[in-house]
Amino acid sequence: MRLTAALLALITLCGVFARPGTAAAEETQLSVVCTIFPIYDWTLALLGDTADEIDVSLLLTRRIDLHSYQPSIDDIIKISSCDLFIYVGGESDNWTAGVLKEAVNKDMIAINLLEILGNAAKQEEICEGMEEDGDGDAYDEHVWLSLKNAALFCGVITEAVSALDAENAGIYEKNLDGYTAEILALDAEYASAAANSSVKTLLFGDRFPFRYLTDDYGLEYCAAFPGCSAETDASFKTIIYLAQRADELGLSAVIVTESADLSVARAIIENTANADQRILTLDAMQSVTAGDIRAGATYLSVMEKNLEILKEALK
């Protein structure tokens, strides 16, 4: 487990979401800033009842995903004075280097998830039939979609919070044990679903951010675009390739992510032999809003729903 100490200053766009029941502007014992929803939700689960005494903020809450986000002045100020900053650390987070260098709080702990993974971090793939986008050297940033990774990251977050609040370290360790058990139980359900299915390939008429998940369970995939692609229009060649793959593999579904416009998926289906595949949506948690959180969305609830969709896709 690797922790980095540092902090922040740079650019413009989104807002900060403070957990309901806390006042983001008020001075609290400790403050934690999380870039994306999964990190934010893990942190709240690990803090448990002590979360009422700690200011936990989420930066990306307005359907602006990791790949297009740049911090506002307010975001930079929030990060600069926090005690713990947790971010993904891929190319989309390049802005953090300058921000961390200018941090006001020189004792801040900064956790870079890709750095935690080390050699287990995966490079983005350009597979056969996929639209090429970028140089292919970037790391796949969607590390949170692996439950195994989530368990690892939660351990690191707990270590950091315990270092900042040693008085409650025992509570955090207990919360970690309970939460990790839930994560690993769900991971076992995913493994069982993949192992007991005759279908072993997922076809995405969209970007493909689920490589960490498919690799965890020995599943294959084909897709229109790589995970971090900004493209939305697929060529006729890509459409036909994916339609033929759907026919060859006897697939009953074409998968999209929560932000897809469905046009590519529909075009693929229209070009299959029977044109009767269903469109299923797997949620990559890249556009979770403050409203979704208030309505009860959690990392585990989304991953549980994704499991049910995965079972449908693997029939």
Secondary structure, 3 states (H helix, E strand, C coil): CCCEECCCCCCCCCCCEECCCCCCCCCCCEEEEECCHHHHHHHHHHHHHHHHHEEEEECCCCCCCCCCCCCCHHHHHHHHCCCEEEECCCHHHCHHHHHHHCCCCCCCEEEEHHHHHHHHCCECCCCCCCCCCCCCCCECCCHHHCHHHHHHHHHHHHHHHHHHCHHHHHHHHHHHHHHHHHHHHHHHHHHHHHHCCCCCEEEEEEEECCHHHHHHCCCEEEEEEECCCCCCCCCHHHHHHHHHHHHHHCCCEEEEECCCCCHHHHHHHHCCCCCCCEEEEECCCCCCCHHHHHCCCCHHHHHHHHHHHHHHHCC
